């Protein structure tokens, strides 16, 4: 690998880990705020905004739950909650766990940000 390829890979990794979640949250908040005004597509904008916020927030909650579960068990290893346990080699279990946390965050945010009537 040459230096340029290393720099580009580093920049891409930093973008995915640091910038993309912030962008998703900001765009999601913007869509939810724009959906406050009743009109055509307001419901779609609200749920799309909540989904965009739920993706990074759900992953962050998954990581925090795994760290807390490991601390409660007295182990120093990440623990995949609710599926996967200490093995992070089982991609299906890890993806299912992440999907559960993203869905949970989506449901909670949908309940909190429901339209007023």
C-alpha positions in Angstrom: 0.0 0.0 0.0 1.3 3.4 -0.9 0.9 6.5 1.4 -2.0 8.0 -0.6 -4.0 4.8 -0.2 -3.3 4.7 3.5 -4.4 8.3 3.9 -7.6 7.8 1.9 -8.5 4.7 4.0 -7.9 6.6 7.2 -10.0 9.5 6.0 -12.8 7.2 5.0 -12.7 5.4 8.3 -12.8 8.7 10.2 -15.7 9.9 8.1 -17.7 6.7 8.7 -17.1 6.7 12.4 -17.1 10.4 13.3 -18.8 12.5 10.6 -21.5 10.2 9.2 -23.3 9.6 12.5 -23.4 13.3 13.2 -24.7 14.0 9.7 -27.4 11.4 10.1 -28.5 12.8 13.4 -28.6 16.4 12.1 -30.5 15.5 8.9 -32.9 13.4 11.0 -33.6 16.3 13.4 -34.1 18.7 10.5 -36.6 16.3 8.9 -38.5 15.9 12.2 -38.6 19.7 12.7 -39.8 20.2 9.1 -42.5 17.6 9.7 -44.0 19.6 12.5 -45.9 21.6 9.9 -48.9 19.6 8.8 -49.0 19.0 5.1 -48.5 16.3 2.5 -45.6 14.0 3.4 -45.3 15.3 7.0 -45.7 11.8 8.4 -43.1 10.3 6.0 -40.6 13.1 6.8 -41.1 12.6 10.6 -40.6 8.8 10.4 -37.7 9.1 8.0 -36.1 11.7 10.4 -36.7 9.4 13.3 -35.1 6.5 11.4 -32.0 8.5 10.5 -31.6 9.5 14.2 -32.3 5.9 15.3 -29.5 4.3 13.2 -26.5 5.9 14.9 -28.3 6.2 18.3 -29.2 2.5 18.3 -25.7 1.5 17.5 -24.4 3.7 20.3 -26.9 2.2 22.7 -25.9 -1.3 21.6 -22.2 -0.6 22.3 -23.1 1.0 25.7 -25.3 -2.0 26.6 -22.5 -4.4 25.7 -20.0 -2.5 27.8 -22.4 -2.3 30.8 -23.3 -6.0 30.5 -19.6 -6.9 30.5 -19.0 -4.7 33.6 -22.0 -6.2 35.4 -20.7 -9.7 34.7 -17.3 -8.7 36.0 -15.6 -9.4 32.7 -13.4 -7.1 30.6 -14.8 -8.2 27.3 -17.5 -6.7 25.2 -20.8 -8.6 25.6 -23.2 -8.5 22.7 -26.7 -7.9 24.1 -29.2 -9.7 23.6 -27.6 -12.1 21.1 -24.0 -13.1 20.5 -22.6 -13.1 23.9 -18.8 -12.8 24.0 -18.4 -14.0 20.4 -18.3 -11.2 17.9 -17.5 -13.6 15.1 -21.2 -14.5 14.6 -22.3 -11.7 12.2 -25.9 -12.8 12.1 -26.3 -12.6 15.9 -24.5 -9.2 16.1 -26.5 -7.7 13.3 -29.7 -9.0 14.9 -28.7 -7.4 18.2 -28.0 -4.1 16.5 -31.3 -4.3 14.6 -33.1 -4.9 17.9 -31.5 -1.8 19.5 -32.1 0.4 16.5 -35.8 -0.7 16.4 -36.1 -0.1 20.2 -34.7 3.4 19.8 -37.0 4.0 16.8 -40.1 3.0 18.8 -39.1 5.1 21.8 -38.4 8.2 19.6 -41.6 7.6 17.7 -43.6 7.6 21.0 -41.8 10.7 22.3 -42.1 12.7 19.0 -45.6 11.7 18.1 -47.7 14.5 16.6 -49.8 16.6 19.0 -53.5 16.5 18.5 
